[in-house]
Amino acid sequence: MLTANGNASLLIEQSLVFMPNAVVIRDDTYYKEVLEALAPHDIKVYTGDSALAQVVTMDTIDIVLTALVGYAGVLPTIEAINSGKHIALANKETLVVAGELITNLAKSKGVNIYPVDSEHSAIFQCLMGEFHNPIEKIILTASGGPFRGKDIKFLESVTKQQALNHPNWDMGDKITIDSATLMNKGLEVIEATWLFGLKPEQVEIIIHSQSIVHSLVRFQDGSIKAQLGLPDMKLPIQFALAYPQRLPTDFPRFDFADYPSLTFEKPDLDTFKSLPLAFQALGQGGNMPCILNAANEVAVSEFLKENIRFLEICDVIETCMAKLPFISSPGYEDFVQTDEETRIKALEIIS
């Protein structure tokens, strides 16, 4: 089974290669196009959010790779877990928004969650054979994005094109902007605490501009393990889907001779306010990470439409976190309401 948001041409292309039983095109604008292309091949075509949440429960599915962008991944992931499907999670927002709910549900259903983000996959790989050894700290590496080393004065006038010019990774627009603000790393901190059962103080961020060391684990004896590789998402995706096996590949190999110097530095928390905001949301818990995420999604979308400036992204998030009602022990419906209310408030702030 394959799904897509609005990339109908790629969905059709991949479907004709892999011949899935069913596909979902989330944006119904493209439903007719996909249906006409795939119906002659006996491939069922569905559309909409409800279809997305329903198809993951099909009996023929063993594992669900959740790679939707943003809050949209929460409900399909819940439905997949309820149906006993193991999850390969590339949608960090699912755990950011509803980490306690998702992890408790997975435990109750006997479902494994395999991380796909390169940083969390690196941590997972470092922990293989070490699950009996307590973690002292994990260190998430960040490239620093296109504005590493820049000050607030510079960031006041950056353009959308500049923010989309990531030095190492080829990603979608939303994730690329999150990398530029460093919010992507803030979301990963929250995700990591749920994936690995950590406290906020056990997660550290370090800037590593080469994106070769994907993350590290420090154990209670002081030893540190790291996972290295070229910046390419194919490896962590394959590892999650094939775990515990390592399948042979013809991917390009990392060579130390090509990288004689690997550098590390502390993040600039005064310039990139998204990181302190993420730690604040994590510390408060409840629905605060949901507010953080929803406000960020709206603000990034408006920046990409060139309706706000780069630095205003964090201003919108900070204001929403201050003004939206806090719920200490939210359920799923609370997350739905919080997400909706935050999006409305964020647009009000921007307008």
Secondary structure, 3 states (H helix, E strand, C coil): CEEECCCHHHHHHHHHHHCCCEEEECCHHHHHHHHHHHHHHCCEEEECHHHHHHHCCCCCCCEEEECCCHHHHHHHHHHHHHCCCEEEECCHHHHHHHHHHHHHHHHHHCCCEEECCHHHHHHHHHCCCCCCCCEEEEEEEECCHHHCCCCHHHHCCCCHHHHCCCCCCCCCHHHHHHHHHCHHHHHHHHHHHHHHCCCHHHEEEEECCCCCEEEEEEECCCCEEEEECCCCCHHHHHHHHHCCCCCCCCCCCCCHHHCCCCCCECCCCCCCCHHHHHHHHHHHCCCHHHHHHHHHHHHHHHHHCCCCCCCHHHHHHHHHHHHCCCCCCCCHHHHHHHHHHHHHHHHHHHC
